[in-house]
Each structure stands twice: as structure tokens, then as C-alpha cells.
Amino acid sequence: MNSYDIDLNKVPTHIAIIMDGNGRWAKSKFLPRTAGHKAGVETIRKVLKECQRLGVKHLTLYAFSTENWKRPKLEVDTLMNLLSTYLKKEVRELHKNNVKISTIGDIDKLPKYCVDELERAYELTKFNTGVNLNLALNYGARYDIKNAVIDIVKDTKCGKLDIEDINEDTITNYLSTKSIKEPDLIIRTSGEQRLSNFLLWEAAYSEFYFTDIHWPDFNEEQLQKAIYVYQNRDRRFGGLK
Ligand code: FPP
């Protein structure tokens, strides 16, 4: 059911979401912050299903940033547990629904039980052709760009790449998002209006949608609203219409 008049032929190919406000949601209900993250996983289920229904190709979720390690250990442990439990419990169902799981970010720094679940999930879903659920885990855009620069320099030094041939596409193709390219629409919940080190290079021509709603209260209808607003924007990519 569509609550908004969405044109199904113009659904964004790639939606990226900064899932913000779990802590504030929990606080407003006198619950621990971790309860907000648990409720946030429920929203992930709803949003992923809706992306499948609408034909979104890539859904990138900012699940854990390189800066999130600064949070209390209990909160970090809860987030890691939620990730591994989600994958353990749902990867089969996701596979049945043709969802492909991928990640961006340095997952080797995650606890081994998370890395194991992630590797199982990649392996099981790697040939799926439905929605690509791309989890940004221990991800930071500056870190990703720095790694791209290092790899470009290495490949230039060993003669694999000619300095004359380096252009913007070269950089795009050395980032961890190389196979999915830039997001058409970036959504951030909970009122903040910043990128917080998310997809800095890729966001150059993305449309932004900000909502005051906390992530645990975001739902299918809210996603439709974001897509509806996106479809009524005028994307010119720096040119004239
Ligand atoms: C931001 O809210 C949310 C996060 C830092 C983590 C989001 C992670 C999940 C919803 C669960 C991850 C699990 C899977 C399955 C990928 P906040 O804590 O910054 O909220 P606040 O700004 O109100 O404090």
C-alpha cells in the first residue's frame, strides 16, 4: 500500500540512511539507550521490506561508525550483539527473499563472532539479485578515502596505474562503495542535519532528506514520504534543465 503518490519508475536506485535517534527515543520512554538500538533493528526490518516492495536496488545503513567505539563498552557490546543476532536469526529468510548482504568499513576490527556471521552472510547471499543490504560497519568516509589514496599511490608506484590516467572515476573506483556507486537519496532521522563522516565523496550529488522522527519510529510510510519528496526535487547535477 502506498500512502504517497510514488512513481514506481523513478524509485531511487540507492538509498543510504543515517539511522539516528535511538538513544533519544529510549530516553523519551525512560528506557536504557540499548532499548533504542533494539527497537532500531525492528525499523531496519520494516525499511528493508519496503525497499524490496518498491524496487530499491541498494540500501546502505550507517550501523556503526569509526567514531562509535568511543561509546560506553556496554553500548558497543549491545550493538555488536544485535548485529550478530540479526544475521544469525534472519540470514536464511533474507536469502529466501533474494537479499544480498554486503558491508563497507573495516570489519576486521569487529569482534570475531560478528565477522564470522558476516562472512557466512556474504557467502550465502553473494549471488542474490534482489535488494543489496549494505551495512556500513566500522565505517568512516575519511578512512575510506585515505585507503583509496594509499592504494592509488601503490598502484602508481608499481606501474599498474599511470598518473596521467587518474581522474575522478579512478577515485570512485578505489572506494569501498565502488560496486554500488553514489546514493541517490540520503536520509537522516532525528533532526540532525549533517553527514557525520558518511559517504563524503559519494554524496556529491545526492538528495538529502531530514526528518525529526527518531529511527525507532521511522517506518514504511516515512520511507515513502522521503521517496515522494525526492521524486519531486529537480536533480540537475550542476547543469541546466
Ligand atoms: C544512532 O542512534 C544509531 C546508532 C549509532 C546505531 C544504529 C544501529 C542499529 C539500529 C542496530 C545495528 C544492527 C544491525 C542489525 C545492523 P544514537 O544512539 O546516536 O541516538 P542518539 O543520537 O539519540 O543518542
Residues whose N, C-alpha, C, O or C-beta is under 5 A from the ligand:
A	BS01	FPP	M19 D20 G21 N22 G23 R24 W25 H37 G40 V41 Y62 A63 L79 L82 L83 Y86
